[in-house]
Structures are given as structure tokens and as C-alpha cells.
Amino acid sequence: MKGYIQVYTGNGKGKTTAAFGLALRAAGAGMKVFISQFVKGMEYSELESIKRFDDLITLKQFGRGCFIYEKPEEEDIKLAAAGLKETKEIIISGKYDLVILDEANIAVYYNLFSAQDLLNVMDKKPEQVELVITGRYADPKVIERADLVTEMKEIKHYYSNGVTARRGIEK
């Protein structure tokens, strides 16, 4: 089966959720999945879910225990660069049917690695591997190179009314 490159971007909720839904669908079909999470190093409920599928889904985080809101630290850059290198090797290996680069667009936005670095990884994708890249602020060159691009657009969000992230729903 031919694999394609999908990008989930935009300021709305649901990019990672959509990618994880695809991972579950792929696992249900017996496909092997690798998920690289950039910028993230925190515990989320989805990590517990993924553990139930550890025979088919592998997840690795390449971030510290906090999200970057301002200028990244040197450790953020090192973790992301090492993660992109490892993920590139995993993609090239062809051992996984689906590879998800969660928050790779944010990593580019915060200059943890360049859009060209990400494009180079995209170019190494074997024909049968499905590649999904998530995160706000997708670079126009990444969008151009992708086969499918979905933009999540926020219309209304309860965060603006003071609702914090809820376990099992947002975290």
C-alpha cells in the first residue's frame, strides 16, 4: 500500500487527537506505528492508552517536562534535534507502517530544527510509509510537500471562559 504525507495544523483543538486516532485505527489493522512527540515531555492520558498497544505502537517523547511558550532553551534544541535524527532513521528503516511527528510544526516554529530539516526527513520516507506531521504554524513548504493537509480552526473554545485542561479530555 502506498503511504502519503498528512499534515494536521491550525489553531484549533484536535491535531494530536486526530493523529492518535489514526494510530489506533492503524493498530487495529495490525499496522506498526511509531509516534515521536516533539516539545512534549509531560504525562498525558493518551500515553496510558498507548501502553495498552505496546506490541504495535511505540511512542517516544523528545521534550522536557514543560511546554515552550517563549524562547527555547539549549536543552530543548538538543532534544528536538536528537529526536528528529532518530525519527528519520526510524522512517528510513521501513519497520513502521505509520510514523507520526507530533508537534513537529511547533518545533520548526520555535527554531528547534529548521523547516528544511523537516523537509529532508519527509523526502526520506519510503513509498509504503504513511507520515503524519502535527502542530500549529505549519511551514508553507511543509504544506506544499504534503499530500493531505487539514487545518483545525478554532471557532469557540471553553478555555476562554476559564476552563482548564481536563484529565481524559485535553490531557
C-alpha positions in Angstrom: 0.0 0.0 0.0 1.3 3.5 -0.9 1.9 5.8 2.0 1.2 9.5 2.0 2.2 12.6 4.0 -0.5 14.1 6.1 -0.3 17.4 8.0 -2.7 18.5 10.7 -2.2 22.1 11.6 -4.2 25.2 12.7 -5.1 26.9 16.0 -8.0 24.7 16.8 -8.1 21.7 19.2 -7.7 18.2 17.8 -4.4 17.8 15.9 -2.8 15.4 18.2 -6.1 13.7 18.9 -6.6 13.1 15.2 -3.1 11.6 14.8 -3.7 9.3 17.8 -7.0 8.2 16.4 -5.2 7.3 13.2 -2.6 5.4 15.2 -5.4 3.4 16.9 -7.0 2.7 13.6 -3.7 1.5 12.1 -3.0 -0.7 15.1 -6.5 -2.2 14.8 -5.5 -3.2 11.3 -2.3 -4.8 12.6 0.0 -2.0 11.4 3.1 -0.9 13.3 3.1 2.7 14.5 5.9 5.0 15.8 5.0 8.3 17.4 7.6 11.0 18.0 6.4 13.8 20.3 8.4 16.9 20.0 8.4 19.7 22.6 6.3 17.4 24.9 7.8 15.6 27.8 4.9 15.7 30.1 2.5 12.9 31.1 -0.8 12.8 29.2 -3.6 10.3 29.4 -3.0 9.2 25.8 0.3 7.8 26.9 -1.5 5.4 29.2 -3.8 4.4 26.3 -0.8 3.8 24.0 0.8 1.4 26.6 -2.1 -1.0 26.0 -1.0 -1.3 22.4 2.8 -1.6 23.1 3.1 -4.5 20.7 2.1 -2.3 17.8 2.5 1.3 18.9 5.8 2.8 20.1 5.9 6.3 21.5 8.9 8.4 22.4 9.0 12.0 23.7 11.7 14.4 22.7 10.9 17.3 25.1 11.3 18.5 28.6 8.6 18.4 31.3 7.2 21.7 30.2 5.8 23.3 27.0 7.8 26.1 25.3 5.9 29.4 25.4 8.8 31.8 24.8 12.4 31.3 23.8 13.5 27.7 23.8 16.5 26.6 26.0 19.5 24.8 24.6 18.2 21.6 26.0 15.0 21.9 24.0 17.0 22.3 20.8 19.3 19.3 21.6 16.3 17.1 22.5 14.4 18.0 19.3 17.4 17.6 17.0 18.2 14.2 18.5 14.6 13.2 18.2 14.4 14.3 14.5 17.6 12.3 13.8 16.2 9.2 15.5 12.8 9.6 13.8 14.5 10.0 10.4 16.3 6.7 10.9 13.1 5.0 12.0 11.3 6.3 8.9 14.1 5.1 6.6 14.1 1.7 8.3 10.6 0.9 7.0 9.9 -1.1 10.1 6.8 1.0 10.8 3.8 1.5 8.6 2.8 4.8 10.2 5.1 7.4 11.7 3.7 10.4 13.5 5.8 13.5 14.2 3.6 15.1 16.8 4.2 18.9 17.3 7.0 18.9 14.6 5.4 22.1 13.2 5.8 23.8 16.6 9.4 22.6 16.8 10.1 24.3 13.5 8.2 27.4 14.6 10.4 27.7 17.7 13.5 27.0 15.7 14.3 23.7 17.4 15.1 22.5 13.9 14.5 24.1 10.6 11.7 23.6 8.0 14.4 22.3 5.7 15.4 19.7 8.3 11.8 18.5 8.4 11.6 18.6 4.6 14.7 16.4 4.4 13.0 13.9 6.7 9.9 14.0 4.6 12.0 13.3 1.5 13.4 10.1 3.0 10.0 8.5 3.5 9.9 5.1 1.8 6.9 4.7 -0.5 4.9 2.4 1.8 5.3 4.5 5.0 2.4 6.9 6.0 3.8 10.0 7.6 1.7 12.4 9.8 3.0 15.8 11.0 1.1 17.8 13.6 1.3 21.2 15.2 0.3 24.7 14.7 2.0 27.1 12.3 3.0 24.5 9.6 5.6 26.0 7.4 4.3 26.7 3.9 7.0 24.5 2.3 5.8 21.6 4.5 2.2 22.2 3.5 3.3 22.3 -0.2 5.2 19.0 0.1 2.3 17.1 1.9 -0.4 15.1 0.2 -3.1 15.9 2.7 -3.4 19.0 4.9 -6.1 19.5 7.4 -6.4 22.8 9.3 -8.1 22.7 12.7 -9.8 26.1 13.1 -10.9 27.3 16.5 -14.4 28.8 16.3 -15.2 28.7 20.0 -13.3 27.2 23.0 -14.2 26.9 26.6 -10.7 27.9 27.7 -11.7 31.5 27.1 -14.2 31.0 29.9 -11.5 29.8 32.3 -11.9 26.0 31.8 -8.5 24.4 32.3 -7.3 21.2 30.7 -9.3 18.2 31.9 -7.9 14.8 32.5 -9.0 12.4 29.8 -10.3 15.1 27.6 -7.4 17.6 27.0 -4.7 16.0 29.0 
